[in-house]
């Protein structure tokens, strides 16, 4: 899992280095990099959780609805994680407060009750519950 945290830190550094001269394609790539890295990290954190089927379920990325810079060293990511379980695909709410070390990052992951079918979850993700601190999975990590 440490390798995943380092990968998130590297992707976050690239994202934070974004400049006003970047093309829309470059901005899209920079946005996708932290989402994929956070997905891998969250997958590792979920393995072994009592309500997570590590043998048959996995995360296949994050559909971001909003990524905002909160300060020079961090961003807030809001979106839906693609959860694959057998042949079923759903989107599950995920939020992350990503900070470069030495600050800790926090990842919030909702329960399966908040899942929506993949084909219904595009757009502004109205399915996201209002208080991620109340979600069952809250992980503090150091991205180092």
C-alpha positions as CSV (number, residue, x, y, z in Angstrom):
1,X,0.0,0.0,0.0
2,X,3.0,2.4,0.6
3,X,3.7,2.2,-3.2
4,X,0.1,3.3,-3.8
5,X,0.4,6.3,-1.4
6,X,3.6,7.3,-3.2
7,X,1.9,7.1,-6.5
8,X,-0.9,9.4,-5.3
9,X,1.7,11.9,-4.0
10,X,3.5,11.9,-7.4
11,X,0.1,12.4,-9.2
12,X,-0.9,15.1,-6.8
13,X,2.4,16.9,-7.3
14,X,1.8,16.9,-11.1
15,X,-1.8,18.1,-10.6
16,X,-0.7,20.9,-8.3
17,X,1.9,22.0,-10.8
18,X,-0.9,22.8,-13.3
19,X,-0.5,26.1,-15.0
20,X,-2.9,28.4,-16.8
21,X,-1.2,27.6,-20.1
22,X,-2.2,24.0,-20.1
23,X,-4.4,22.7,-22.9
24,X,-7.7,21.1,-22.1
25,X,-6.2,17.7,-22.9
26,X,-3.3,18.3,-20.5
27,X,-5.8,19.4,-17.8
28,X,-7.9,16.2,-18.4
29,X,-4.8,14.0,-18.1
30,X,-3.7,15.7,-14.9
31,X,-7.1,15.3,-13.4
32,X,-7.3,11.6,-14.3
33,X,-3.9,10.8,-12.8
34,X,-4.9,11.6,-9.2
35,X,-8.2,9.8,-9.6
36,X,-6.6,6.6,-10.8
37,X,-4.0,6.7,-8.1
38,X,-6.6,7.4,-5.4
39,X,-8.6,4.4,-6.7
40,X,-5.6,2.1,-6.3
41,X,-4.9,3.4,-2.8
42,X,-8.5,3.0,-1.8
43,X,-8.6,-0.5,-3.1
44,X,-5.7,-1.4,-0.9
45,X,-7.3,0.2,2.1
46,X,-10.6,-1.6,1.5
47,X,-9.0,-5.1,1.3
48,X,-9.8,-6.9,4.5
49,X,-12.6,-4.6,5.5
50,X,-15.5,-6.7,6.9
51,X,-18.1,-5.3,4.5
52,X,-15.8,-5.5,1.4
53,X,-15.6,-8.7,-0.7
54,X,-11.9,-8.6,-1.5
55,X,-12.1,-11.7,-3.7
56,X,-14.8,-10.6,-6.1
57,X,-15.0,-6.8,-5.8
58,X,-12.5,-4.2,-7.0
59,X,-12.4,-0.5,-7.9
60,X,-11.9,0.5,-11.5
61,X,-11.2,4.2,-11.1
62,X,-13.0,7.3,-10.0
63,X,-15.5,9.5,-11.9
64,X,-14.7,13.0,-10.5
65,X,-17.5,15.5,-10.2
66,X,-15.3,18.1,-8.6
67,X,-11.6,18.6,-7.9
68,X,-10.8,21.8,-6.1
69,X,-7.5,23.2,-4.9
70,X,-7.8,23.9,-1.2
71,X,-4.3,25.3,-0.7
72,X,-0.9,25.2,-2.4
73,X,-0.3,21.7,-1.0
74,X,-3.7,20.0,-1.5
75,X,-6.9,19.3,-3.3
76,X,-10.4,18.1,-2.5
77,X,-11.7,15.3,-4.7
78,X,-15.5,14.5,-4.9
79,X,-16.9,11.8,-7.1
80,X,-18.0,8.3,-7.5
81,X,-15.7,5.2,-7.4
82,X,-16.4,2.6,-10.1
83,X,-17.1,-0.6,-8.0
84,X,-17.1,-3.8,-10.0
85,X,-18.6,-6.9,-8.4
86,X,-18.9,-9.8,-10.8
87,X,-20.8,-8.4,-13.8
88,X,-22.3,-5.6,-11.9
89,X,-20.9,-2.0,-12.1
90,X,-21.9,0.7,-9.7
91,X,-20.7,4.1,-8.6
92,X,-20.1,4.6,-4.9
93,X,-19.5,8.0,-3.3
94,X,-15.9,8.9,-2.5
95,X,-14.3,12.0,-1.2
96,X,-10.7,12.7,-0.5
97,X,-8.7,15.6,1.0
98,X,-5.3,15.0,-0.5
99,X,-2.3,16.8,1.0
100,X,1.4,16.5,0.2
101,X,3.5,15.3,3.2
102,X,4.0,16.0,6.0
103,X,0.3,16.6,6.2
104,X,-2.0,13.6,6.3
105,X,-4.6,12.9,3.6
106,X,-8.1,11.7,4.4
107,X,-10.2,9.4,2.2
108,X,-13.9,8.9,2.7
109,X,-15.8,6.0,1.1
110,X,-19.5,5.4,1.5
111,X,-21.3,2.1,2.1
112,X,-22.8,0.0,-0.6
113,X,-26.3,1.4,0.3
114,X,-25.2,4.6,-1.5
115,X,-24.3,2.8,-4.7
116,X,-26.1,3.7,-7.9
117,X,-26.1,1.8,-11.2
118,X,-23.2,2.8,-13.4
119,X,-25.4,4.1,-16.2
120,X,-27.3,6.3,-13.8
121,X,-24.3,7.9,-12.0
122,X,-22.9,10.2,-14.7
123,X,-23.0,14.0,-14.2
124,X,-23.2,15.8,-11.0
125,X,-23.5,12.8,-8.7
126,X,-26.7,13.8,-6.8
127,X,-26.4,10.5,-4.9
128,X,-23.5,11.6,-2.7
129,X,-24.6,11.7,0.9
130,X,-24.1,15.1,2.6
131,X,-21.6,14.2,5.4
132,X,-18.7,12.0,4.4
133,X,-17.4,12.0,8.0
134,X,-20.3,9.8,8.8
135,X,-19.5,7.2,6.1
136,X,-18.3,3.8,7.3
137,X,-14.8,4.1,5.7
138,X,-12.6,7.0,6.7
139,X,-8.9,6.5,6.2
140,X,-6.0,8.8,7.2
141,X,-2.9,8.3,5.2
142,X,0.5,9.9,4.7
143,X,1.3,10.2,1.0
144,X,5.0,9.3,1.4
